[in-house]
């Protein structure tokens, strides 16, 4: 009975074969009957389909046979049937002018090679595929047309492929642009397909490509790298959230002028597409010649990196999002100014001025709202349009205003239209801020905060826990880099840095924040600043012209005085004591030795110590005038101490460590930074007055850059962490707690004699300082005032003060005197306390000083014969009125005025 069934099955199979049809009944690749390999190689069937019950993956074990006859292969569904090349074997190679029509199959794991899924090989061979899935292919190229051949794929999906998908080369092409496809013998056409999350280049082709009605979403690889003298058309497709540096680029012999004169401006055509949220350049149009053959029309561009590069031949009727170049809000004028990238009109015929109704306003966040979505006014100046905005409520600083073109309202000269969504069309509204603390008046409940302090953003009140203030903003100055500070007793801060041409300078910053240049040079490299106790500034510098090192002094009159020159030598470090005596470490370039020297105030040079194996660094003077310095011999570091009598002795040593910094606090404790040569860690140590060291902090993954001593002997130190690439300013309190601040890129810390810390934040270009303790002003020279009533008034001379605050005056007895400005007017006889009140300035608190005013009265005879102390019509013995003298009640002449 089984034999009959076998004969019957074979009969039907032969009948099917004889009719040109063959059904695949298994997913094996052994070439046996019922397999795909058998159907291609051992039958003449022109139509191959798959049993509807077959579900799974057909994994190739070798290349499939070449297709050399017309054939239609129909799978049983992309979700049912997967054809895998196993990353090694080719699938369908079509030759001999054959046409392969294929559908309803998923293709994966292609082999390497020129067309490992589909290859159409010359002689007008062709592949027409539809409803296929291409997924997880990793080898180049999946699809390839060679010479006269075509591949057309429609209604298919391409997902997560990491290789180049399409390639092509050879074949004929006309020297004029043609709309007849068959004029191009080598063609790839993709219709109605979806490309998603592919990381490889999708088209890397030399010949004709047409993309029509396709979707490209979330691809990270380039979509089209178009090369060769062929027509490329991208039509009616959507591109969203693709992230390649450029979606399309061009390069061919057109760059050399080939066919340039005969090809049309639409040789490269982009028409009817939507490009949205793509991060790179959409169309990189290539060379000037390539640009002259590129047409971009009727497309929509929304929120992309760059729509196109260069100057394409035709750009017309596109909806573009790049009309707006910038938007600026003026809080005082209640306007926003929009600058357009090009000339614009409110019709598509290059005429018509923009009107308020061409714009729509919207606002989100904050307190203020719009009174109208239409601007209240419009004024044009060139390509800048200033729109009036009417707001209800005060601006809080959180309002974001969006200005959008009304649909079909703004056009350029190429008939492109401004899309509703524009780049550069939002602005955070500026706000009124009377105390310049960065918080709007609407939110600010502390409207008189000190300039430069950090405030809470929600209420404008000072963050009292934050130790720093912005001392000076130098963004608007020609300053590239600041690397050294020193200060004088009158709180002038001297800055050493580089200008925009990298010439060194010294500038003075007064407490009133007035910046002026003191010294600069194009031949000197200014290296270090310090000061003596007499407010003279000392500089070490290197002269490029003479190859010498110099010590210079700048006196209080800002005269530059040369102190000493050292030929063929380099000053490694120096310090100056309160009397102007200079101590320095000098390296001799001829003898290769280092010496410790002293320059007395009369200019005499004394050598204190010589050494041929080590060197001297980090010279420091303590509060008693002792000089300390670090001696390094590349094996260990020793801190040496030199007393006023010139005696030098060892104070502290570190084996296997390199001491890099020295600072003293107000009670004589020393703080140093050590780099341990074994562990490459950095240590912060405290050395007592007796030379006993204590570890304070260890940094293993970075280095300590500088240290400074603040008020109450708080230790400040800056660090850099290798692992996080983060810089920090750290504060170590007396109880060992470290607080770090990572807001700044500051390195070199400086403290003045009052414990104020300064450093330059190179990122924000600001000088940052600790909150300064304001001092009481020193007020004097406000003596008692004695005047006659008939003097009528007295002009006050301001007291002496070391503060720059303004003075105002009050009287505690207006029956005796009133005050307007600096003028006292006498209103009666008696005494009054006159108080001078001085406002605070940057360095000093407000202060006051008082003096007793005595207004002296004299009873005299008036011209009417009346005895009075206040009648200004008094007479002297000659009958004259209002003179220095008058006649008293006894007929005696007396003095009644200080002077006429």
C-alpha positions in Angstrom: 0.0 0.0 0.0 2.9 2.4 0.8 4.3 1.8 -2.7 1.1 3.2 -4.2 1.3 6.3 -2.1 4.9 6.9 -3.1 4.0 6.4 -6.8 1.1 8.8 -6.5 3.2 11.5 -4.7 5.9 11.2 -7.3 3.3 11.5 -10.0 2.0 14.8 -8.6 5.5 16.1 -8.0 6.4 15.4 -11.6 3.1 17.0 -12.7 4.0 20.1 -10.7 7.6 20.2 -12.2 6.2 19.7 -15.7 3.9 22.7 -15.2 6.9 25.0 -14.2 6.0 25.2 -10.5 7.9 23.8 -7.5 6.9 23.8 -3.8 9.6 23.7 -1.1 8.6 21.2 1.5 11.6 21.4 3.9 14.1 23.9 5.3 17.2 21.7 4.7 20.1 22.8 2.6 21.2 19.3 1.6 20.1 19.6 -2.1 17.6 16.8 -1.6 14.1 16.8 -3.1 11.9 19.4 -1.5 14.7 21.8 -0.7 15.3 25.2 -2.2 18.7 24.2 -3.5 17.2 21.3 -5.3 14.5 23.5 -6.9 17.0 26.0 -8.3 19.6 23.5 -9.4 17.7 20.3 -10.4 14.5 21.6 -11.8 13.5 24.0 -14.6 10.7 25.4 -12.6 10.1 29.1 -13.1 7.9 29.5 -10.0 9.0 28.3 -6.6 6.9 28.7 -3.5 7.0 27.3 0.1 4.7 25.0 1.8 2.4 27.1 4.0 3.2 24.9 7.0 6.9 25.5 6.9 8.0 27.8 9.7 11.7 28.5 10.7 15.1 29.3 9.4 16.8 27.9 6.3 20.5 28.2 7.0 22.8 27.9 4.0 25.8 25.5 4.2 27.2 26.8 0.9 26.5 29.4 -1.8 23.1 28.9 -3.5 23.3 28.1 -7.2 23.4 31.0 -9.6 20.1 32.1 -11.1 20.4 32.1 -14.9 16.7 31.7 -15.9 13.7 33.8 -15.1 12.3 32.8 -11.7 9.7 33.8 -9.2 10.3 32.8 -5.6 7.5 33.4 -3.1 8.0 32.8 0.6 5.2 32.0 3.0 5.6 35.2 5.0 8.5 37.2 6.5 7.4 36.1 10.0 7.5 32.4 9.0 10.5 32.1 6.7 14.0 33.2 7.4 16.9 32.7 5.0 20.3 32.9 6.7 23.6 33.1 4.9 25.3 32.0 8.2 27.6 35.0 7.7 29.5 32.9 5.1 27.4 32.0 2.0 25.8 33.9 -0.8 22.2 33.8 -1.6 20.9 34.9 -5.0 23.3 35.7 -7.8 21.4 36.5 -11.0 23.2 36.4 -14.4 22.6 35.8 -18.1 19.9 38.4 -18.3 17.6 36.5 -16.0 14.8 38.2 -13.9 14.4 37.1 -10.3 11.1 38.1 -8.7 11.1 37.3 -5.0 8.9 38.1 -2.0 7.7 37.3 1.5 11.1 36.2 3.0 13.3 37.5 5.8 17.0 37.7 4.9 19.7 37.7 7.6 23.4 37.0 8.3 24.7 37.7 4.8 28.2 36.8 3.6 30.9 39.2 2.7 31.0 40.1 -1.0 29.6 42.3 -3.7 25.9 41.4 -3.4 25.7 38.5 -1.0 21.9 38.6 -0.7 21.0 39.9 -4.2 23.5 40.4 -7.0 22.4 41.4 -10.5 25.3 40.6 -12.8 25.3 42.4 -16.2 23.4 41.4 -19.4 20.3 43.2 -18.1 19.9 40.8 -15.2 17.4 42.0 -12.7 16.0 41.4 -9.3 12.5 42.6 -8.3 11.8 42.0 -4.6 8.8 43.0 -2.5 7.6 42.4 1.0 10.9 41.2 2.3 12.7 41.8 5.6 16.4 42.6 5.8 17.7 42.2 9.4 21.0 41.8 11.3 23.3 41.6 8.3 26.9 42.5 9.1 28.8 42.1 5.9 29.3 44.4 2.9 27.5 44.5 0.4 24.1 42.9 0.8 22.8 44.1 -2.6 24.9 44.9 -5.7 24.2 45.8 -9.4 27.1 45.3 -11.8 27.2 46.7 -15.3 23.8 46.5 -17.1 21.6 45.3 -14.4 18.9 46.4 -12.0 17.6 45.8 -8.5 14.2 47.0 -7.4 12.9 46.5 -3.9 9.5 47.6 -2.7 7.4 47.6 0.4 10.1 46.0 2.5 11.9 46.7 5.8 15.6 47.0 6.7 16.3 46.8 10.4 19.5 46.7 12.5 22.0 46.1 9.7 25.6 47.1 10.4 27.1 46.7 6.9 26.9 48.6 3.7 23.6 47.5 2.2 23.6 48.7 -1.5 26.5 49.0 -3.9 26.8 49.4 -7.7 29.4 50.0 -10.4 29.8 50.0 -14.2 27.1 50.4 -16.8 26.3 53.2 -19.2 24.9 56.6 -18.3 23.9 59.5 -20.6 25.8 62.7 -20.6 22.5 64.6 -20.2 20.1 64.2 -17.3 17.2 62.0 -18.4 13.8 61.2 -16.8 13.7 58.0 -18.8 15.0 55.3 -16.4 16.1 52.9 -19.1 18.6 55.5 -20.3 20.6 54.3 -17.3 21.6 50.7 -17.7 22.7 50.1 -14.0 19.9 51.0 -11.6 18.8 50.5 -8.0 15.3 51.5 -7.1 13.8 51.4 -3.6 10.0 52.1 -3.3 7.8 52.2 -0.2 10.4 50.7 2.1 11.3 51.3 5.8 14.8 51.6 7.1 15.2 51.6 10.9 18.2 51.5 13.3 20.8 50.6 10.7 24.4 51.5 11.6 26.0 50.8 8.3 26.0 53.0 5.2 22.8 52.2 3.3 23.7 53.3 -0.2 27.4 53.4 -1.3 26.8 53.4 -5.0 28.4 54.5 -8.3 25.3 54.3 -10.4 21.7 55.4 -10.7 19.6 55.3 -7.4 16.0 56.2 -6.9 14.5 56.3 -3.4 10.7 57.0 -3.4 8.1 57.0 -0.7 10.4 55.4 2.0 10.8 56.0 5.7 14.2 56.3 7.4 14.1 56.3 11.2 16.8 56.2 13.9 19.7 55.1 11.6 23.2 56.0 12.8 24.9 55.1 9.5 25.0 57.4 6.4 22.0 56.9 4.2 23.6 57.8 0.8 27.2 58.1 -0.2 26.6 58.8 -3.9 29.5 58.6 -6.3 29.8 58.3 -10.0 28.3 60.3 -13.0 24.7 59.1 -12.4 21.3 60.3 -11.5 20.3 60.2 -7.9 16.7 60.9 -6.8 15.3 61.1 -3.3 11.6 61.6 -3.5 8.6 61.7 -1.2 10.3 60.1 1.7 10.5 60.8 5.5 13.7 61.0 7.5 13.4 61.2 11.3 16.0 61.1 14.0 18.9 59.9 12.0 22.3 60.7 13.4 25.0 60.3 10.8 27.3 63.3 10.3 25.7 63.6 6.9 22.8 61.8 5.5 23.7 62.3 1.8 27.0 63.2 0.2 28.3 63.3 -3.4 31.6 62.8 -5.1 32.4 62.0 -8.7 34.4 63.1 -11.8 31.9 66.0 -12.0 34.4 67.7 -9.7 36.8 67.7 -12.6 34.1 69.0 -15.0 33.1 65.8 -16.7 29.6 66.2 -18.3 29.3 69.4 -16.3 28.1 71.4 -19.3 25.5 69.0 -20.4 24.0 67.5 -17.2 20.9 69.2 -15.7 20.5 71.1 -12.4 18.3 68.2 -11.2 20.9 65.5 -11.7 20.8 65.2 -7.9 17.2 65.7 -7.0 15.6 65.9 -3.5 11.9 66.6 -3.8 8.8 66.1 -1.6 10.7 64.8 1.4 10.4 65.5 5.1 13.5 65.8 7.3 13.0 66.1 11.0 15.2 65.8 14.1 18.3 64.6 12.2 21.4 65.6 14.0 23.9 66.1 11.2 24.0 67.7 7.8 21.1 66.4 5.6 22.6 67.0 2.2 26.3 67.5 1.9 26.3 68.8 -1.7 30.0 68.3 -2.3 32.1 70.4 -4.7 30.9 73.5 -6.4 30.4 71.5 -9.6 28.3 68.9 -7.7 26.3 71.8 -6.2 25.5 73.2 -9.6 23.7 69.9 -10.5 21.7 69.7 -7.3 18.0 70.6 -6.9 16.3 70.7 -3.5 12.6 71.6 -3.8 9.2 71.0 -2.1 10.9 69.5 1.0 10.1 70.1 4.7 13.1 70.6 7.1 12.4 70.7 10.8 15.0 70.8 13.6 17.9 69.2 11.8 21.6 69.9 12.3 22.1 71.6 8.9 19.7 71.3 6.0 22.3 71.5 3.3 25.8 72.6 2.6 27.1 74.8 -0.1 25.0 76.6 -2.7 22.8 74.1 -4.6 21.6 75.2 -8.1 18.0 75.1 -7.2 16.5 75.6 -3.7 12.8 76.3 -4.0 9.4 75.8 -2.4 10.9 74.1 0.6 9.5 74.6 4.1 12.6 75.5 6.0 13.3 75.9 9.7 16.4 78.1 9.2 14.9 81.5 8.5 15.6 82.8 12.0 19.2 83.5 12.9 18.7 84.9 16.4 16.2 86.4 18.8 16.9 89.0 21.5 14.6 90.3 24.2 14.6 93.8 25.5 13.0 94.1 28.9 13.1 97.9 28.9 11.5 98.2 25.4 9.1 95.3 25.7 10.3 93.9 22.4 11.9 91.0 20.8 14.2 91.4 17.8 14.4 88.6 15.2 17.3 88.6 12.8 16.5 86.6 9.6 19.2 84.7 7.7 18.1 86.3 4.4 15.7 88.8 2.9 12.1 87.8 3.5 8.6 88.8 2.2 5.1 88.0 3.1 4.2 86.7 -0.4 5.8 84.1 -2.6 6.4 86.7 -5.3 9.3 88.5 -3.7 7.2 91.5 -2.6 5.4 92.5 0.6 6.8 93.7 3.9 6.3 91.5 7.0 3.4 92.5 9.2 2.5 91.7 12.8 0.0 89.1 11.6 2.8 87.1 10.0 4.0 86.1 13.5 2.5 84.2 16.4 3.7 84.4 20.0 3.5 81.9 22.8 4.9 81.7 26.3 5.4 79.0 28.8 6.7 79.1 32.4 7.1 81.9 34.9 4.7 84.6 36.0 4.2 86.9 33.0 1.6 85.9 30.4 0.9 87.3 26.9 -1.9 89.9 26.5 -2.0 88.8 22.8 -0.5 86.1 20.7 0.0 88.7 17.9 2.8 91.2 18.3 1.6 94.7 19.1 4.0 96.4 16.7 6.7 95.7 14.1 9.7 97.6 12.9 12.2 96.5 10.3 15.8 97.4 9.9 17.5 95.4 7.2 16.8 91.7 8.0 16.1 92.5 11.7 12.4 92.7 12.7 11.6 94.2 16.1 8.2 93.0 17.5 6.3 94.6 20.4 5.1 92.2 23.0 2.4 93.0 25.6 2.8 91.1 28.9 0.5 90.8 31.8 2.4 90.5 35.1 6.0 90.9 36.0 8.7 88.7 34.5 10.1 86.2 36.9 12.9 84.9 34.7 11.4 81.5 33.9 9.3 82.6 30.9 10.3 81.1 27.6 8.9 83.1 24.6 8.5 81.4 21.2 8.1 83.3 18.0 6.7 81.3 15.1 5.8 82.2 11.6 2.1 81.9 10.8 1.5 79.3 8.1 2.2 80.5 4.6 3.3 83.9 5.7 7.0 84.4 5.3 8.9 83.6 2.1 12.4 84.1 0.7 13.4 85.1 -2.8 13.6 81.4 -3.9 9.9 80.9 -2.8 10.9 78.8 0.2 8.5 79.2 3.0 9.3 79.6 6.7 7.9 76.5 8.5 5.9 76.9 11.7 8.8 75.4 13.6 11.9 77.4 13.4 15.4 77.0 14.9 16.6 79.9 17.1 13.0 81.1 17.7 12.9 80.9 21.5 14.2 83.2 24.1 14.2 83.2 27.9 12.8 86.6 28.8 15.2 89.0 30.5 14.0 90.5 33.8 14.5 93.5 35.9 17.2 92.9 38.5 17.9 96.1 40.5 20.7 94.6 42.7 22.3 92.5 39.8 22.2 89.3 41.7 20.8 87.2 38.9 17.3 87.0 40.5 14.4 88.9 39.1 12.8 91.7 41.1 9.6 89.6 41.1 11.3 86.8 43.1 13.8 88.8 45.0 12.9 89.3 48.7 16.4 90.5 49.5 16.7 93.4 47.0 20.0 94.8 48.3 22.4 91.9 48.3 26.1 92.7 48.0 27.5 92.5 44.5 29.2 89.2 43.6 27.7 87.0 46.4 25.9 83.8 45.7 22.2 84.0 46.3 19.4 81.5 46.5 17.7 81.5 43.0 14.2 81.3 44.4 14.4 84.4 46.6 17.6 86.4 45.9 18.9 86.2 49.5 22.5 85.5 50.2 23.6 81.9 50.6 25.6 82.6 53.8 27.1 79.0 53.8 28.9 79.7 50.5 32.3 81.1 51.1 33.1 82.7 47.7 32.1 85.8 45.8 32.8 87.0 42.3 35.4 89.7 43.0 36.0 90.8 39.4 34.7 89.8 36.0 37.4 90.2 33.3 35.5 88.8 30.3 35.4 92.1 28.6 39.2 92.6 28.9 42.1 91.4 26.8 43.1 88.8 29.3 43.9 85.3 28.3 45.2 83.8 31.5 46.1 85.0 35.0 48.7 83.1 36.9 49.9 85.2 39.8 48.6 87.7 42.4 50.0 89.9 45.1 48.4 92.7 47.1 49.3 95.8 49.0 48.2 97.1 52.4 45.7 99.5 50.7 44.0 96.4 49.1 45.2 97.0 45.6 45.4 93.6 43.9 48.1 93.2 41.3 47.7 90.6 38.6 50.2 88.9 36.4 48.9 87.3 33.2 48.9 87.2 29.4 47.0 89.3 26.9 45.4 88.0 23.7 48.8 88.0 22.0 50.3 86.1 24.9 52.5 89.0 26.0 52.8 89.2 29.8 51.5 92.1 31.8 50.9 93.4 35.3 47.6 95.0 36.0 46.3 96.7 39.1 42.8 96.2 40.4 41.7 98.7 43.0 39.1 97.9 45.8 36.7 100.0 43.7 37.2 97.4 40.9 39.1 99.8 38.6 41.5 97.8 36.4 44.6 99.5 34.9 47.8 98.3 33.3 51.0 98.9 35.3 53.6 97.2 33.2 53.8 95.0 30.1 56.5 93.8 27.7 57.0 91.9 24.5 60.6 90.9 25.3 60.2 90.0 28.9 58.4 87.0 30.3 57.1 88.2 33.7 57.2 85.2 36.0 56.4 86.0 39.6 55.0 88.9 41.6 55.5 89.8 45.3 55.5 92.9 47.5 57.4 94.3 50.4 56.0 96.1 53.5 56.1 99.5 51.8 53.6 98.7 48.9 56.3 98.3 46.3 55.8 95.5 43.8 58.7 93.2 42.8 58.8 91.1 39.6 61.1 88.4 38.4 61.4 88.1 34.7 63.3 86.6 31.8 64.6 88.7 29.0 64.4 86.8 25.7 66.6 89.3 23.9 69.6 89.2 26.3 69.0 85.7 27.7 69.2 87.2 31.2 67.0 87.2 34.3 66.0 90.4 36.0 64.5 91.6 39.2 62.4 94.8 38.9 60.6 97.0 41.3 57.5 99.1 40.7 57.2 101.8 43.3 54.0 103.5 44.5 54.2 106.0 41.7 54.2 103.1 39.3 57.8 103.8 38.2 59.6 100.6 37.0 63.1 100.3 38.5 65.6 97.7 37.6 67.1 96.1 40.7 69.5 93.5 39.3 70.3 91.6 36.1 71.7 88.1 35.9 73.4 87.1 32.6 73.3 83.5 31.5 71.2 82.6 34.6 67.6 81.8 35.5 65.8 83.0 38.6 64.0 79.9 40.0 62.2 81.6 42.8 62.4 84.8 44.9 60.8 86.5 47.9 61.0 90.0 49.4 60.9 90.9 53.1 59.2 93.9 54.6 62.3 96.1 54.2 62.7 95.4 50.5 65.5 92.8 50.8 65.3 90.3 48.0 66.1 86.6 48.5 66.4 84.5 45.4 67.3 81.1 44.0 69.5 81.4 40.9 70.5 78.7 38.4 73.7 79.4 36.5 73.4 78.2 32.9 77.2 78.0 32.4 78.3 76.2 35.6 75.0 74.3 36.0 75.0 75.2 39.7 72.3 76.7 41.9 72.9 79.4 44.5 70.9 81.1 47.2 71.4 84.9 47.0 70.4 88.1 48.7 70.0 91.6 47.3 70.1 94.3 50.0 68.0 97.4 49.6 71.1 99.3 48.5 71.6 96.9 45.6 74.5 94.9 46.9 74.4 91.2 46.0 75.4 88.5 48.6 75.7 84.8 47.9 74.3 82.9 50.9 74.8 79.3 49.7 76.0 77.4 46.6 75.1 73.9 45.4 76.0 71.8 42.4 73.7 68.8 43.1 70.4 70.3 44.2 68.3 73.3 43.9 66.3 75.8 46.0 62.6 76.4 45.7 59.5 77.8 47.5 61.1 80.7 49.3 58.9 82.0 52.1 59.1 84.4 55.0 57.3 83.9 58.3 55.8 86.5 60.5 59.2 87.0 62.4 61.2 87.7 59.2 62.8 84.2 59.0 63.4 82.9 55.5 62.4 79.3 54.7 63.1 77.5 51.5 63.0 73.9 50.1 66.3 72.3 49.1 65.8 69.3 46.8 68.6 67.0 45.6 66.4 64.6 43.6 66.5 62.1 46.5 64.9 63.9 49.4 63.6 67.3 50.3 64.7 69.5 53.2 63.1 72.7 54.4 65.8 75.0 55.6 65.5 78.0 57.8 67.6 81.2 57.7 67.4 83.6 60.6 68.0 87.3 60.4 71.7 86.9 61.2 72.2 84.7 58.1 72.4 81.4 59.9 71.0 78.5 57.8 69.8 75.3 59.4 67.7 72.2 58.6 64.1 72.6 59.8 62.2 69.6 58.4 63.0 66.8 56.0 61.0 64.4 53.8 62.6 61.2 52.6 61.5 59.9 49.2 59.1 62.8 48.9 59.2 66.1 47.0 58.1 69.1 48.9 56.2 71.5 46.6 54.8 74.4 48.6 55.1 76.3 51.9 52.6 78.5 53.7 52.4 79.9 57.3 49.4 80.6 59.4 49.1 83.5 61.8 50.5 81.6 64.8 53.6 80.2 63.0 52.4 76.8 61.9 53.8 75.7 58.5 51.7 73.9 55.8 53.4 72.0 53.0 52.5 69.8 50.0 54.5 66.6 49.5 54.6 64.3 46.4 55.5 60.8 47.6 57.9 59.3 44.9 56.9 55.7 45.8 53.2 55.8 45.9 52.9 58.9 43.7 50.4 60.2 46.2 50.1 63.8 47.3 50.1 64.7 51.0 49.1 67.8 52.8 51.0 68.3 56.0 51.1 70.7 59.0 54.6 71.4 60.5 54.7 72.8 64.0 57.0 75.6 65.1 59.3 72.9 66.5 59.4 71.0 63.2 57.0 68.1 64.0 54.9 67.0 60.9 51.3 65.9 60.9 49.4 64.4 58.0 46.2 66.3 57.2 45.1 64.9 53.8 46.3 62.3 51.3 45.2 62.3 47.6 46.0 59.1 45.7 44.4 59.7 42.3 45.4 63.2 41.6 47.6 66.1 42.8 47.4 69.1 45.0 48.1 72.2 43.1 48.4 75.1 45.6 47.6 76.1 49.2 46.6 79.3 50.9 45.7 80.4 54.5 42.4 82.1 55.0 40.8 83.8 58.0 40.8 81.9 61.3 43.8 79.9 59.8 41.5 77.9 57.6 43.5 76.0 55.0 42.5 76.3 51.4 43.9 73.9 48.8 43.2 73.2 45.1 43.2 69.6 43.7 42.9 67.8 40.5 41.5 64.2 40.3 42.9 62.0 37.5 39.9 59.7 37.5 37.2 62.3 37.3 39.2 65.1 35.6 37.7 67.3 38.2 39.2 70.3 39.8 38.2 71.3 43.3 38.8 74.2 45.8 38.8 72.6 49.2 38.7 74.1 52.7 40.1 72.3 55.7 38.7 73.6 59.0 40.5 73.4 62.3 38.5 70.4 63.3 39.6 68.4 60.3 36.5 68.7 58.1 37.1 69.2 54.4 34.5 70.9 52.3 35.0 70.8 48.5 33.7 73.2 45.8 33.8 72.1 42.2 32.3 75.2 40.6 35.6 76.5 39.3 38.7 75.8 37.2 40.9 77.7 39.5 44.4 76.6 40.4 46.7 79.1 41.9 45.4 80.2 45.3 46.7 83.5 46.8 46.0 84.9 50.3 46.7 88.4 51.4 47.8 89.4 54.9 44.2 89.7 56.1 43.4 86.1 55.1 41.4 86.9 51.9 41.8 84.2 49.3 41.9 85.0 45.6 42.1 82.9 42.5 41.3 83.1 38.8 38.5 80.9 37.4 39.8 80.4 33.9 36.6 79.0 32.6 34.3 81.9 33.5 37.1 84.5 33.3 36.4 85.8 36.8 38.5 86.5 39.8 37.0 84.7 42.7 37.6 85.6 46.3 36.4 84.6 49.7 33.9 86.8 51.4 35.9 89.6 52.9 35.7 90.8 56.5 34.9 94.5 56.2 37.0 96.7 58.5 35.9 99.7 60.4 37.1 102.9 58.7 39.8 105.0 60.3 38.1 108.4 60.7 40.0 111.5 62.1 40.4 115.3 61.7 36.9 116.3 62.6 37.5 118.9 65.3 35.0 120.9 67.3 33.4 123.8 65.5 33.1 127.3 67.2 31.3 130.0 65.3 29.3 133.2 65.9 25.6 133.1 65.2 26.0 136.0 62.8 28.4 133.8 60.6 25.1 132.3 59.6 26.6 129.1 58.1 29.7 126.9 58.0 31.0 124.5 55.3 32.2 121.2 56.6 35.4 119.7 55.4 35.2 115.9 55.2 37.1 114.0 57.9 40.2 112.0 56.9 39.3 108.3 56.2 40.9 105.3 54.6 37.4 104.4 53.2 36.1 105.8 49.9 32.4 105.8 51.1 30.4 109.0 50.7 29.8 111.3 53.7 26.4 112.6 54.9 25.9 114.9 58.0 23.3 115.3 60.7 22.6 117.7 63.6 21.0 116.6 66.8 19.7 120.0 67.6 17.9 121.7 64.7 17.1 124.7 66.9 20.8 125.5 66.7 21.8 124.2 63.3 20.4 122.4 60.2 22.5 120.7 57.5 22.1 120.5 53.7 25.0 118.6 52.1 28.2 119.9 53.6 26.6 123.3 54.7 25.6 123.9 58.3 23.0 126.7 58.7 22.8 128.3 62.1 19.3 128.6 63.4 19.9 129.6 67.0 22.5 130.0 69.8 23.7 127.0 71.7 25.4 123.7 70.9 24.6 120.8 68.6 26.4 117.5 67.9 27.3 117.3 64.2 27.8 113.7 63.1 29.5 112.7 59.9 28.2 109.3 58.6 30.3 107.5 56.0 28.8 104.8 53.8 30.5 101.4 53.5 32.7 100.7 50.4 34.2 97.5 49.1 36.6 97.2 52.0 35.2 99.0 55.0 32.0 99.0 57.0 30.1 102.2 57.4 31.4 104.5 60.1 30.7 107.8 61.9 32.5 110.6 63.7 31.1 113.5 65.7 32.1 117.0 66.6 30.6 119.5 68.9 29.3 122.7 67.3 29.0 125.8 69.5 27.1 128.8 68.1 28.1 131.9 70.0 25.6 134.6 70.6 26.4 138.3 71.4 23.9 140.9 72.4 24.3 143.9 70.1 22.4 147.0 69.0 20.4 146.9 65.8 19.9 149.8 63.4 16.5 150.2 65.1 18.1 150.7 68.5 16.9 147.2 69.7 19.2 144.9 71.7 19.3 141.5 70.1 21.4 138.3 69.7 19.8 137.3 66.4 19.0 140.5 64.5 21.3 140.6 61.5 20.8 144.3 61.1 23.2 145.1 63.8 25.5 148.2 63.5 29.1 148.9 64.3 30.4 152.1 65.8 30.4 153.8 62.4 26.7 152.8 61.8 27.6 150.1 59.2 25.4 147.0 59.1 26.6 143.3 59.1 30.3 143.8 59.6 32.7 141.7 61.7 32.3 144.0 64.7 29.2 145.5 66.4 28.2 147.7 69.3 27.0 145.8 72.4 24.4 147.0 74.9 27.1 148.9 76.8 28.2 150.8 73.7 31.4 148.8 73.4 32.5 147.4 70.1 32.7 143.6 70.1 33.5 140.9 67.5 30.4 139.1 66.2 31.6 137.4 63.0 34.6 135.1 62.3 35.1 136.8 58.9 33.3 138.8 56.3 
